[in-house]
């Protein structure tokens, strides 16, 4: 998950349950993207579909917002 890891990923994975189906899907997409990137011929290879990237980005943002909300609730 090196290429797809970000600050948002860290927050998601530290805050939300890894057993949540949405988190499982997020991890699966991340792994799939990483595998596709590793199999690319070079940095200009169009190896990942825009649909896959879009699904990953939308899901990441949803989970990030959930994680922030949960963190805020736990802080109170």
Buried (B, 14 or more C-beta within 10 A) or exposed (E): EEEBEEEBBEBBBEBBEEEEEBBEBBBEBBEBBBEBBEEEEEEEEEBBEEEBEEBBEEBBEEBBEBBBEBEEEEEE
